Amino acid sequence: MSPRKPAKVPGNIQIQPVESGRITRSRKNKALVLPELPPSSLNDQSTDPKSIEGHPPAWAECRPELCDALPWFRAVQGGVYHSGNLCLGFLVDADCGIRSYIDDEIVITRVGGGCTKGADGNLVLVKDQDNDNSAISSLTNSMSLKIPVGMIIGSRNTLLGRKLPHRYNVMAYFRVTHIWYERIGKKAGAKVRFEKLDLSSKSWWAARSLPSPVPIQERRFDIQPENFQCGACHQWSVQIYNEGWMCLHSPCKRFWTIHESTPPPDLTFHVNFLRARLPPDLEVQPHYSLVPDLLSTLNEEDGDVISKRIAWKGIVCPRCSKCIARRFWQGWKCAEGIPFSPGKSSGCGFEKSLRIRPISLRSVIKDLEISPIKRALNFDPKFMVPEIDDRSLYPYRKLVYKIPGVGNITHLVSSQSINTRTNGPDDLFKQLQLVDLGLQRYPLQQSVVVGTLTAHFAVNYGMPYKYVVSVESKGFDEACSEILQALGRLTWATKQAVIDTGDPFLPPNELLLLGYFEDMKIGYHDDGESSLGPTVATLSLGAKSTMLVRMKYTYYHGFSKAKKPLSDDPVLLGCDQYDQRKALKSQFTDGSLNEAAYSDLRLGILKKSRSREAPPCIKMELNHGDLLIMHGENLQKYYEHSVVPENNLRFALTARYIKPEHVDSKEIQKGQFNLSADQVYDGK
Ligand SMILES: O=C(O)CCC(=O)C(=O)O
C-alpha cells in the first residue's frame, strides 16, 4: 500500500506526485524556451565536428599511459574507476549503450559490467545489474557523499558529434545526479547521469560556434525533472523520458512499463531531465587534482625516493598536457606514443631527468651481515629440494635442481667474501647505478591492453635478443667495464654448470640487463626462442628476490587454453592427472588406442580437472651476488619462470648464447668481445 493517496493515472497504474522535496514542473517552464542550452544540444547533437572550443587539461594516446598518470583513473579496463568504494573517475568511450547522451554539461550513459561483446562489437548486457555491483555502489556513494568524479572522453565516442583531439581526453569534474535502472535487452542495466561541476565556464569540448554558457546567477536551478512514487513498490523514480513515467526499480513488477505496457523502442529524453542543473554547492569539493603534479612533490634529495613505486608512475607533461609513462631509467620524456603511433600527437619533447644518487646496499638488503648464513639452508618440502654441494665451487654453495629428461637449474649461492672482493657484486651494484646504461621500459608484445609497458627496465648488449619484448641491442664495444665484468662472471658460471652435464659449452655472446625499482617484477615467461642456446645464466645484484618455476599450462594439462590437445603429450612428472595420462599414452603408443580415442579420453580427463595454472614446483631465493644457471632446451620449452624482487633496487644480468645463424650479418659484430684480465672471473 502506498503511504499516500495515489493519484489515478490512465490505465491502472498509480503514480503520485512528490509532495515534499519535489520541484514541480511549472506550466510556465513547459512552454519556455530556455536560454541555458542551445536547441542543438537537446536530443539533436549535430554540430560542426571540427570546431571545439579548447584543449583538454590532460590527454593520452593509449590507455596504460592515461591510467599511469592519473591517480583518479587507474582502471586499464572498464569505464569506472573506484577506490575505497567511491567512484573517482569515469570514461565514456565507444559504447555508452542505448539511450545515452552527451552535451557540453551533461553525460548520460550506461554503467559497465555484466556485458559481453556482441557480433557487431558492441557490448551486450548478459547479466542483470544491481546495487551489489561495485561500480554501481561506488557511483551511488559518490553521489550521496557529494564526491565529484573526473570524466574522460575517448575519441571513439560518437555521441558528442565533435572531433576530439586525442584518443583519451580529460573533460572536467562532474557530479553524479541520478542512478537508475532500465530494461536493456532482456536484462536490467544501470544508467547514470552526470552534471559538470563548474557551470561558470565554457567546456573545452563545446562547439566553438556556440555562445558561452549563461552566467550562474542567471541560471534557472528550479527546473528539475519530476519524481513520482510507484503504486506497486512505493519507490520514487524520476521521469526521464517524454513518452511517460516508469518505475525504475528493477525488482518491481511494474519496472520499465508505461501504464503497464512495454515502452516504445525510441524513447526521447524529457526536456527537464536534460536541462536540470543543481545549484552550486560548497559541499561538493574535488578531493584530488584533475591534473596531478607528481614532479612538484617528488623530492630528489629524499633518500632512495627515485627508485620507489611513486617515482615510476606517469606524469602529465607540464608543457603539452600529455600523460607520459616513466619509460626511461633517467626519468620522463614526452616523446612518441606507446606503441609508436605514426600520425598521432607525439608529445612536445619535454624531459625531466632525475638526479640519480646511488642507493646503498645497506638500504636494500635488511640483513646484510647475517644473510649469507641464512641463505638457502631450509628448503620448503612443498617444492623440489636441490642437491647441495658446498665444496666443488667453494666459496659458492652449489644447489642443483634436476628435472629428469628436461634439464637442470644450478644456483650458486654467493657469500660475503665473494661479494666484497674488488670488482665483485658490491662494487658492481654501486657502479651500475652511476653509469647511464640506457635502461628503458618497453611495450609488451602480447598484452591484453595495448601499450602496456614491462614492469622492469631493460637494456641488451651483444647479439640481438627478443625476450618478452623486442629490445634493440648495443654492441659489446659500447659496453662499460661493469657489463664486461658481469659477462666474465656469467661466462664462468655457464661453464661450471654445463661441464657436469657433458654437453658442449657455448660461451655467451649476449647480455640482457634488467633493472627493478620498488614493486617491479618479471612475470612468468620462458627464454625458449629458437635462436637461443640451451644455457641461460643470471647474476643477481641488490635486493633479494624470489624466483618461481612452473610447468607451462599446455604441458601441465596436455591441452592449450583453447582446449587444443598437444599432438605429442610428453606427460611430464608432476603434470595434472599424471597417472591417467601416462596410462593412456602407453595404450596409444602400443597401438591399443587409436588417435581419436586417445584424444577423446584425454579430453574427458581434462573436463574433470580444474583449468588452473600449474603450481610452482621450484622456489628459489636469489640474493645479492648469486648466480643462477638454467640449462636444457626442454626446460624453456616445458617450463616458465618469474622473478619478483622484495625491495626497491635490483639488477639482473643474464647472459645467453645466441646462434649466429639466426642473426643478421650486420649485427654479428655486436656480440664480439675481449675481456681484460680483471674482467675474466676465477670463481672467487
Ligand atoms: O630477474 C631475473 O633474475 C630474471 C631475468 C629473466 O628471467 C630474464 O632475463 O629472462
The ligand as an SDF file (V2000), in Angstrom:
LIG
                    3D

 10  9  0  0  0  0  0  0  0  0999 V2000
   65.4830  -11.0040  -12.8930 O   0  0  0  0  0  0  0  0  0  0  0  0
   65.8870  -12.1360  -13.0290 C   0  0  0  0  0  0  0  0  0  0  0  0
   66.6080  -12.6890  -12.2050 O   0  0  0  0  0  0  0  0  0  0  0  0
   65.4330  -12.9950  -14.2050 C   0  0  0  0  0  0  0  0  0  0  0  0
   65.5540  -12.3840  -15.5010 C   0  0  0  0  0  0  0  0  0  0  0  0
   64.9160  -13.2220  -16.5550 C   0  0  0  0  0  0  0  0  0  0  0  0
   64.1050  -14.0680  -16.2880 O   0  0  0  0  0  0  0  0  0  0  0  0
   65.2410  -12.9980  -17.9490 C   0  0  0  0  0  0  0  0  0  0  0  0
   66.0860  -12.1450  -18.2420 O   0  0  0  0  0  0  0  0  0  0  0  0
   64.6440  -13.6750  -18.8040 O   0  0  0  0  0  0  0  0  0  0  0  0
  1  2  2  0
  2  3  1  0
  2  4  1  0
  4  5  1  0
  5  6  1  0
  6  7  2  0
  6  8  1  0
  8  9  2  0
  8 10  1  0
M  END
$$$$
